[in-house]
Amino acid sequence: MIDLTVYEDSLERAVYRARERNIIIPTFKQMQNPSLIPDSIKARLGDVGLWDLNPLNLFRISWHNEPVSHGGAYGGVNFLEYPSEITGVDARIITLLGKWFPTGAHKVGAAFGCLAPRLVTGQFDPTSQKAAWPSTGNYCRGGAYDSNLLACESIAILPEGMSKERFDWLASVAGEVIKTPGSESNVKEIFDKCWELRASGEDIVIFNQFDEFGNYLWHYAVTGQALMEVLEQVMGPDDHYRGVVLTTGSAGTIGCGDYMKQQFPTSKIAASEALQCPTLLNNGFGAHRIEGIGDKHVPWIHNVKNTDMVMAIDDAATMGLIRLFNEPIGQEYLVSQGVSPDFVEKLPLLGISSVANMLSSVKFAKYYELGPEDIVLTIATDSMEMYQSRILELREEEGPFTELDATSVYHRFLMGTTIDHMQELGYYDRKRVHNLKYYTWVEQQGKTYEEIQAQWYDPDYWTSIQPQTDQMDELIEAFNDRVGLLKNM
């Protein structure tokens, strides 16, 4: 379970800092259902931009934000349904859109799920400690952003090979930015830097997305509920929900699959990764270009025993498709193939890993021979807002994107998607993947043999974490009461 022990001395300092900086913290229930947010806060949001460094934007950590860049209110969950002219399958593939979170990615929610509980219990002292956020991209952006809003000093740690836009933005938000060697696949180098920081003598708290159960819990509770709302909106009486398909990354987002499987016990959870680094599929290693899905290990917070399938996506497919979806020639070609111009205009809502999630969903639909009454859910973590430099780099490397390129990419990577590099997991297949955690987490990162065994054998291990949002909400409400700002608004 997540430790919610209260430390009164540092809690009092956190309360004073929040009162001083006009900080009110949202509850998990308010992130699930913004109608519970006080009207006084909603009224003030009318003058606040979506990415502004304003504590009020803590209340925009929600899938329900109005899809505008400034002054938006709340509405339904933001999602997109892919037409068959894009997917090449009859199954309905639907993606939630992370674009309309602050920072343009849902990782602000995952980071909130890690930091907020530490603040409201006094386990993190914003007056003396620094929050370090190791990741391969969006999580450290979300952590730096949340830290700024919650008046905490932050350190962002990410590989030097990540996109230029990420570093440019972090320079204005994080207290410090540390670049580690490599790119998406170089997660151990991030972990090594964390050990250096621990040994430095500075009072630093490491919020490692790969082992922080606040990451898992936020997606289980908030993203899982958002998926259910979308299903309730789109499902007809004869439709069937078949499963959620996601690139694993930190394995926080895939926690929403645990929630969905509790609602639909016959549904599936499919985990995807890059073919160039097939860790889950083939105990493999390598390097790839699908930004944000760090690998070469199995995250501590991945409930592998509840995962039904693993698969791998060629990163050449994702890079080809971001050109098809964003280059003018590519967009014109899609229209010529029957994709509506209105939908083509929405394709920049998909970042690189979002395209990988779409392709993984197509493979899933083809593997199970799904039809028009079958629904597959996935998530677009971010948009192309953070990857325009990648388009420029591809133009320099490969030359202009021509109609011949568009034709090739469309038919090879969309219509030509196959069911290769996929594996349904039996009991011992799951155990094989789970056992890979040992080498990273027990041998290198200080986890215990007893806990890795409990993750597999204890039936209450994962379900004991899931109800903790109620306890967290009680602590958040008590914190806000002590700060005293809400009652005076």
C-alpha positions as CSV (number, residue, x, y, z in Angstrom):
1,M,0.0,0.0,0.0
2,I,1.0,3.6,-0.4
3,D,2.4,5.0,2.8
4,L,0.1,7.7,4.2
5,T,1.8,8.2,7.5
6,V,1.4,11.9,8.7
7,Y,4.5,13.9,9.8
8,E,3.1,16.9,11.7
9,D,6.1,19.2,11.8
10,S,6.7,19.2,8.0
11,L,3.0,19.1,7.3
12,E,2.6,22.4,9.2
13,R,5.4,23.9,7.1
14,A,3.6,22.7,3.9
15,V,0.3,24.2,5.1
16,Y,2.0,27.6,5.7
17,R,3.7,27.5,2.2
18,A,0.3,26.7,0.6
19,R,-1.4,29.5,2.4
20,E,1.4,31.9,1.5
21,R,1.3,30.9,-2.2
22,N,-2.5,30.6,-2.6
23,I,-2.5,26.9,-3.2
24,I,-5.7,24.7,-3.0
25,I,-5.2,21.0,-3.9
26,P,-7.9,19.2,-5.8
27,T,-9.2,15.8,-4.7
28,F,-9.2,12.6,-6.8
29,K,-13.0,12.8,-6.9
30,Q,-12.8,16.3,-8.4
31,M,-10.4,15.1,-11.0
32,Q,-12.8,12.3,-11.9
33,N,-15.8,14.6,-11.8
34,P,-15.2,18.3,-12.2
35,S,-18.8,19.1,-11.3
36,L,-17.6,18.7,-7.7
37,I,-15.1,21.6,-8.0
38,P,-16.3,24.7,-6.2
39,D,-17.9,27.4,-8.4
40,S,-15.6,30.0,-7.0
41,I,-12.6,28.1,-8.5
42,K,-14.3,27.5,-11.8
43,A,-15.0,31.2,-12.1
44,R,-11.4,32.2,-11.6
45,L,-10.2,29.7,-14.2
46,G,-11.9,31.8,-16.9
47,D,-8.9,34.1,-16.9
48,V,-6.2,31.4,-16.8
49,G,-4.4,29.8,-19.8
50,L,-4.2,26.0,-19.9
51,W,-0.4,25.9,-19.5
52,D,-0.1,28.9,-17.2
53,L,2.0,28.5,-14.0
54,N,-1.0,29.2,-11.8
55,P,-2.0,27.0,-8.8
56,L,-5.6,27.1,-10.1
57,N,-4.5,24.9,-13.0
58,L,-4.2,22.0,-10.5
59,F,-8.0,21.8,-11.0
60,R,-7.3,21.2,-14.7
61,I,-5.7,17.9,-14.0
62,S,-8.7,16.2,-15.6
63,W,-9.8,14.4,-18.8
64,H,-12.8,16.8,-18.9
65,N,-11.1,20.1,-19.8
66,E,-12.8,22.1,-22.5
67,P,-10.4,21.7,-25.6
68,V,-9.2,25.3,-25.7
69,S,-5.9,26.9,-24.8
70,H,-7.2,29.7,-22.5
71,G,-10.1,30.1,-20.1
72,G,-11.8,26.8,-20.7
73,A,-14.4,25.2,-18.5
74,Y,-15.3,21.5,-18.3
75,G,-17.3,19.1,-20.5
76,G,-17.2,15.5,-21.5
77,V,-14.0,13.4,-21.7
78,N,-11.9,14.4,-24.7
79,F,-11.7,11.5,-27.2
80,L,-11.4,10.6,-30.8
81,E,-12.7,7.6,-32.8
82,Y,-10.6,6.5,-35.7
83,P,-12.4,5.9,-39.0
84,S,-11.8,2.6,-40.8
85,E,-10.1,4.6,-43.6
86,I,-7.3,5.1,-41.1
87,T,-7.2,1.8,-39.3
88,G,-8.2,-0.6,-42.0
89,V,-10.4,-2.6,-39.6
90,D,-14.1,-2.6,-38.8
91,A,-13.6,-2.5,-35.1
92,R,-14.2,0.8,-33.3
93,I,-10.9,2.1,-32.0
94,I,-11.3,5.0,-29.6
95,T,-8.5,7.1,-28.0
96,L,-8.6,9.5,-25.1
97,L,-6.8,12.8,-25.8
98,G,-4.0,14.0,-23.5
99,K,-3.5,17.2,-25.5
100,W,-6.0,19.1,-23.3
101,F,-4.2,18.7,-20.0
102,P,-1.8,21.4,-18.8
103,T,1.6,20.8,-20.5
104,G,-0.3,19.0,-23.3
105,A,0.1,15.5,-21.7
106,H,-1.8,13.5,-19.1
107,K,1.5,12.9,-17.2
108,V,0.7,15.9,-15.0
109,G,-1.9,13.6,-13.4
110,A,0.5,10.8,-12.8
111,A,3.0,13.2,-11.2
112,F,0.2,14.7,-9.1
113,G,-0.6,11.2,-7.8
114,C,2.9,10.9,-6.6
115,L,3.6,14.4,-5.1
116,A,0.3,15.5,-3.6
117,P,0.0,12.6,-1.1
118,R,3.5,13.3,0.1
119,L,2.6,17.0,0.6
120,V,-0.6,16.5,2.5
121,T,1.0,13.9,4.8
122,G,4.1,16.0,5.5
123,Q,6.3,13.4,3.9
124,F,7.6,16.1,1.6
125,D,8.6,19.4,2.9
126,P,8.4,22.1,0.2
127,T,10.4,24.5,2.3
128,S,13.6,22.4,2.5
129,Q,13.4,19.5,0.0
130,K,13.7,19.2,-3.8
131,A,11.5,16.9,-5.9
132,A,13.4,15.0,-8.6
133,W,11.5,13.7,-11.6
134,P,13.3,11.0,-13.6
135,S,11.6,10.0,-16.9
136,T,12.0,9.7,-20.6
137,G,9.9,12.8,-21.3
138,N,6.4,13.9,-20.3
139,Y,6.4,12.6,-16.7
140,C,9.4,14.9,-15.7
141,R,7.6,17.7,-17.5
142,G,4.4,17.0,-15.5
143,G,6.4,16.7,-12.3
144,A,8.2,20.0,-12.9
145,Y,4.9,21.7,-13.7
146,D,3.1,20.3,-10.6
147,S,6.1,21.2,-8.4
148,N,5.9,24.8,-9.7
149,L,2.2,25.0,-9.0
150,L,2.7,23.4,-5.5
151,A,5.6,25.7,-4.7
152,C,8.2,23.0,-4.6
153,E,11.7,23.0,-6.0
154,S,12.2,20.5,-8.8
155,I,14.9,18.7,-10.7
156,A,13.9,17.2,-14.1
157,I,16.0,14.2,-15.3
158,L,15.6,12.9,-18.8
159,P,17.8,11.5,-21.6
160,E,19.7,14.0,-23.8
161,G,18.2,12.5,-26.9
162,M,14.7,13.7,-26.2
163,S,13.0,16.3,-28.4
164,K,14.2,19.9,-28.3
165,E,10.8,21.2,-27.4
166,R,10.9,19.3,-24.1
167,F,14.2,20.9,-23.0
168,D,13.2,24.4,-24.2
169,W,10.0,24.2,-22.1
170,L,11.6,22.7,-19.1
171,A,14.2,25.5,-18.9
172,S,11.5,27.9,-17.9
173,V,9.7,25.7,-15.4
174,A,12.0,23.3,-13.7
175,G,14.5,24.5,-11.1
176,E,17.2,22.3,-12.7
177,V,17.4,20.1,-15.8
178,I,19.7,17.1,-15.9
179,K,20.5,15.4,-19.2
180,T,21.5,11.7,-19.0
181,P,23.2,9.8,-21.8
182,G,21.1,8.2,-24.6
183,S,17.5,8.3,-25.6
184,E,14.2,6.6,-24.8
185,S,15.8,3.2,-24.1
186,N,18.4,4.4,-21.6
187,V,16.4,4.2,-18.4
188,K,19.2,2.7,-16.3
189,E,21.2,5.8,-16.9
190,I,18.3,7.8,-15.4
191,F,18.3,5.5,-12.4
192,D,22.0,5.8,-12.0
193,K,21.7,9.6,-11.8
194,C,19.1,9.2,-9.1
195,W,21.6,7.2,-7.0
196,E,24.1,10.0,-7.5
197,L,21.6,12.5,-6.2
198,R,20.8,10.4,-3.2
199,A,24.5,10.3,-2.3
200,S,25.0,14.0,-2.9
201,G,24.0,15.1,0.5
202,E,21.2,17.3,-0.7
203,D,17.7,16.8,0.7
204,I,16.2,15.4,-2.5
205,V,13.1,13.1,-2.8
206,I,13.1,10.9,-5.9
207,F,9.7,10.5,-7.6
208,N,10.5,7.6,-9.9
209,Q,7.5,7.0,-12.1
210,F,8.5,3.4,-12.7
211,D,8.1,2.5,-9.0
212,E,5.7,5.2,-7.6
213,F,2.3,3.6,-7.0
214,G,0.8,7.1,-7.0
215,N,1.3,6.9,-10.8
216,Y,-0.5,3.6,-11.0
217,L,-3.3,4.7,-8.7
218,W,-4.0,8.0,-10.5
219,H,-4.5,6.2,-13.8
220,Y,-6.5,3.4,-12.1
221,A,-8.9,5.8,-10.5
222,V,-9.0,8.8,-12.9
223,T,-8.1,7.5,-16.3
224,G,-10.1,4.3,-15.7
225,Q,-13.2,6.3,-14.8
226,A,-12.7,8.5,-17.9
227,L,-12.6,5.3,-20.1
228,M,-15.8,4.2,-18.6
229,E,-17.5,7.5,-19.3
230,V,-16.5,7.3,-22.9
231,L,-17.9,3.7,-23.2
232,E,-21.2,4.8,-21.7
233,Q,-21.4,7.5,-24.3
234,V,-20.5,5.5,-27.4
235,M,-21.6,1.9,-26.7
236,G,-24.8,0.7,-28.4
237,P,-27.0,-2.1,-27.1
238,D,-25.2,-4.7,-29.3
239,D,-21.6,-3.4,-28.8
240,H,-18.9,-5.2,-26.9
241,Y,-15.9,-3.7,-25.1
242,R,-12.9,-5.9,-25.9
243,G,-9.9,-4.3,-24.2
244,V,-7.4,-1.5,-23.7
245,V,-4.2,-1.4,-25.6
246,L,-1.2,0.7,-24.5
247,T,2.5,1.1,-24.9
248,T,3.8,0.4,-21.4
249,G,6.3,3.2,-20.7
250,S,6.3,3.5,-16.9
251,A,3.2,1.2,-16.8
252,G,1.3,3.8,-14.9
253,T,-1.3,4.4,-17.7
254,I,-1.9,0.7,-18.2
255,G,-3.2,0.6,-14.6
256,C,-6.5,1.9,-16.1
257,G,-6.8,-1.6,-17.6
258,D,-7.1,-3.0,-14.1
259,Y,-10.1,-0.8,-13.5
260,M,-11.7,-1.7,-16.8
261,K,-11.2,-5.4,-16.3
262,Q,-13.0,-5.1,-13.0
263,Q,-16.0,-3.6,-14.8
264,F,-15.7,-6.0,-17.8
265,P,-14.0,-9.3,-16.5
266,T,-13.7,-10.8,-20.0
267,S,-11.9,-7.8,-21.5
268,K,-8.2,-7.8,-22.1
269,I,-5.2,-5.7,-21.4
270,A,-2.5,-5.5,-24.1
271,A,0.9,-4.1,-23.5
272,S,2.9,-2.8,-26.4
273,E,6.5,-1.8,-26.9
274,A,9.0,-0.9,-29.6
275,L,10.1,-3.8,-31.9
276,Q,13.7,-2.4,-31.7
277,C,13.7,-3.0,-27.9
278,P,11.3,-6.0,-27.3
279,T,11.8,-6.4,-23.5
280,L,8.4,-7.9,-22.7
281,L,8.0,-9.8,-25.9
282,N,11.5,-11.3,-26.2
283,N,13.6,-10.4,-23.1
284,G,15.3,-8.1,-25.5
285,F,17.1,-4.8,-25.6
286,G,18.1,-2.1,-28.1
287,A,17.2,1.5,-28.9
288,H,14.2,3.1,-30.6
289,R,12.5,6.4,-31.5
290,I,9.0,6.1,-29.9
291,E,9.6,8.9,-27.4
292,G,8.3,8.4,-23.9
293,I,8.1,4.6,-23.6
294,G,11.3,3.9,-21.7
295,D,12.3,0.3,-21.6
296,K,15.0,-2.5,-21.1
297,H,13.2,-3.3,-17.9
298,V,9.7,-4.1,-16.5
299,P,8.4,-1.3,-14.3
300,W,7.8,-2.2,-10.7
301,I,4.2,-0.8,-10.9
302,H,3.2,-3.0,-13.9
303,N,0.6,-5.6,-12.7
304,V,1.9,-8.2,-15.1
305,K,-0.3,-10.9,-13.8
306,N,-3.3,-9.0,-15.2
307,T,-1.8,-8.5,-18.7
308,D,-3.2,-10.7,-21.4
309,M,-1.0,-9.8,-24.4
310,V,2.3,-8.3,-25.4
311,M,3.3,-7.0,-28.8
312,A,5.9,-4.8,-30.5
313,I,5.6,-1.9,-33.0
314,D,8.3,-1.0,-35.5
315,D,9.4,2.5,-34.8
316,A,9.8,3.1,-38.5
317,A,6.0,2.8,-38.7
318,T,5.4,5.5,-36.1
319,M,8.0,7.9,-37.6
320,G,6.5,7.3,-41.1
321,L,3.0,8.0,-39.8
322,I,3.8,11.2,-38.0
323,R,4.9,12.5,-41.4
324,L,1.8,11.1,-43.2
325,F,-0.4,12.7,-40.5
326,N,1.4,16.1,-40.4
327,E,3.0,16.8,-43.7
328,P,0.6,18.6,-46.2
329,I,1.2,16.0,-48.9
330,G,0.4,13.2,-46.5
331,Q,-2.8,14.9,-45.3
332,E,-3.9,15.5,-48.9
333,Y,-3.3,11.8,-49.7
334,L,-5.4,10.7,-46.7
335,V,-8.3,12.8,-48.0
336,S,-7.9,11.1,-51.4
337,Q,-8.3,7.7,-49.7
338,G,-11.6,8.7,-48.2
339,V,-10.6,10.1,-44.8
340,S,-12.7,13.2,-44.0
341,P,-10.9,16.5,-44.1
342,D,-12.3,17.3,-40.6
343,F,-10.7,14.2,-39.2
344,V,-7.4,14.9,-41.0
345,E,-7.3,18.3,-39.3
346,K,-7.4,16.4,-35.9
347,L,-4.4,14.1,-36.6
348,P,-1.8,16.5,-35.1
349,L,-3.6,15.6,-31.8
350,L,-1.5,12.4,-31.8
351,G,2.1,12.4,-30.7
352,I,4.6,9.7,-31.5
353,S,3.6,7.2,-28.7
354,S,-0.1,8.0,-29.5
355,V,0.5,6.7,-33.0
356,A,2.1,3.6,-31.6
357,N,-0.9,3.1,-29.4
358,M,-3.2,3.4,-32.4
359,L,-1.1,0.8,-34.4
360,S,-1.1,-1.5,-31.4
361,S,-4.9,-1.3,-31.3
362,V,-5.1,-2.1,-35.0
363,K,-3.0,-5.2,-34.4
364,F,-5.1,-6.2,-31.5
365,A,-8.3,-5.9,-33.6
366,K,-6.8,-7.9,-36.4
367,Y,-5.5,-10.6,-34.1
368,Y,-8.9,-11.2,-32.5
369,E,-10.8,-10.6,-35.8
370,L,-12.9,-7.9,-34.2
371,G,-15.9,-6.5,-36.1
372,P,-18.0,-3.3,-36.1
373,E,-19.7,-4.0,-32.8
374,D,-16.4,-4.4,-31.0
375,I,-14.7,-1.5,-29.2
376,V,-11.0,-1.1,-28.4
377,L,-9.8,1.7,-26.2
378,T,-6.4,3.4,-26.1
379,I,-4.9,6.7,-25.1
380,A,-3.1,9.6,-26.9
381,T,-0.6,10.7,-24.2
382,D,0.3,13.9,-26.0
383,S,0.2,15.7,-29.3
384,M,2.7,16.8,-32.0
385,E,3.2,20.0,-30.1
386,M,6.3,18.5,-28.5
387,Y,7.6,16.9,-31.7
388,Q,7.7,19.5,-34.5
389,S,11.5,19.4,-34.4
390,R,11.3,15.7,-35.2
391,I,9.4,16.5,-38.4
392,L,12.2,18.9,-39.4
393,E,14.8,16.3,-38.6
394,L,13.1,13.7,-40.7
395,R,12.9,16.1,-43.7
396,E,16.6,16.7,-43.4
397,E,17.4,12.9,-43.1
398,E,14.9,11.6,-45.7
399,G,14.2,14.6,-47.9
400,P,10.8,16.0,-48.8
401,F,7.7,13.9,-48.1
402,T,6.2,13.1,-51.5
403,E,3.0,11.6,-52.8
404,L,4.9,8.3,-53.4
405,D,6.1,8.4,-49.7
406,A,2.5,9.0,-48.6
407,T,1.2,6.1,-50.7
408,S,3.9,3.8,-49.3
409,V,3.4,4.7,-45.7
410,Y,-0.4,4.5,-45.9
411,H,-0.5,1.1,-47.5
412,R,2.5,-0.4,-45.6
413,F,1.9,0.8,-42.1
414,L,-1.8,1.4,-41.9
415,M,-3.6,-0.9,-44.4
416,G,-0.7,-3.4,-44.2
417,T,-0.6,-3.8,-40.5
418,T,-0.1,-7.4,-39.6
419,I,-0.3,-9.7,-36.5
420,D,3.4,-10.4,-36.3
421,H,5.3,-9.7,-33.1
422,M,2.4,-10.5,-30.8
423,Q,2.0,-13.0,-28.0
424,E,-1.0,-14.0,-25.9
425,L,0.2,-14.6,-22.4
426,G,-0.5,-17.7,-20.4
427,Y,0.2,-18.1,-16.7
428,Y,3.9,-18.9,-17.1
429,D,4.3,-16.4,-19.9
430,R,3.2,-13.7,-17.5
431,K,5.4,-15.1,-14.8
432,R,8.4,-14.9,-17.2
433,V,7.7,-11.2,-17.8
434,H,7.1,-10.6,-14.1
435,N,10.4,-12.3,-13.1
436,L,12.3,-9.8,-15.3
437,K,11.6,-7.2,-12.5
438,Y,14.1,-9.0,-10.3
439,Y,17.2,-7.9,-12.2
440,T,16.3,-4.2,-12.1
441,W,14.4,-3.7,-8.9
442,V,15.8,-6.3,-6.4
443,E,19.4,-6.5,-7.7
444,Q,19.8,-2.8,-8.6
445,Q,17.2,-0.6,-7.0
446,G,16.8,-1.9,-3.5
447,K,13.4,-3.7,-3.6
448,T,13.0,-6.8,-1.6
449,Y,12.6,-10.4,-2.6
450,E,9.6,-10.7,-0.4
451,E,7.7,-7.9,-2.2
452,I,8.4,-9.1,-5.7
453,Q,7.0,-12.4,-4.6
454,A,4.0,-10.7,-3.0
455,Q,3.3,-8.9,-6.3
456,W,2.8,-12.3,-7.9
457,Y,1.4,-14.5,-5.1
458,D,-0.6,-12.2,-2.8
459,P,-4.1,-11.7,-4.2
460,D,-4.5,-8.5,-2.1
461,Y,-1.3,-6.8,-3.2
462,W,-2.8,-4.7,-6.1
463,T,-6.4,-4.5,-4.8
464,S,-5.2,-3.0,-1.5
465,I,-3.7,0.0,-3.4
466,Q,-6.8,0.7,-5.4
467,P,-9.2,2.0,-2.6
468,Q,-6.6,4.5,-1.3
469,T,-7.9,7.4,-3.2
470,D,-10.6,7.8,-0.5
471,Q,-8.0,8.1,2.2
472,M,-6.0,10.5,0.1
473,D,-9.1,12.7,-0.5
474,E,-9.7,12.9,3.2
475,L,-6.1,14.0,3.7
476,I,-6.3,16.6,0.9
477,E,-9.6,18.0,2.3
478,A,-8.0,18.2,5.8
479,F,-5.0,20.0,4.3
480,N,-7.1,22.5,2.5
481,D,-9.1,23.2,5.6
482,R,-5.9,23.9,7.5
483,V,-4.7,26.2,4.8
484,G,-8.0,28.0,5.0
485,L,-8.2,29.6,1.6
486,L,-11.1,27.8,0.2
487,K,-13.6,29.0,2.8
488,N,-12.7,32.6,2.1
489,M,-13.1,32.5,-1.7
